Amino acid sequence: MALTNIAQGEVGLDLAFTGSTGKRTLTDVEVATRLGVSRFTVRSWRLKGLGPRFLKMGRAVRYRPEDVDDYERQALVETHARGDHEGI
């Protein structure tokens, strides 16, 4: 975890962390871009217990790429030409 803007008296975290396995984690903005939704939607999902699993490190929230992949797979809807229109 790197610190930025130390010379200006501000301390901030880099956009993402690299875990002990060496894999980079994603920010809510990166997840939102990847899923095609706003970062506010990703935050709303998190607060409602929806969306991809996430890591909470202090105040920082990060997402593992494999958890976003899993979420995308779970959200995948298989289409069937007849089944989509049955009962309509």
Secondary structure by P-SEA (a helix, b strand, c coil): cccccccccbbbbcccccccccbbbbcaaaaaaaacccaaaaaaaaaaccccbbbbcccbbbbbaaaaaaaaaaabbbbbcccccccc
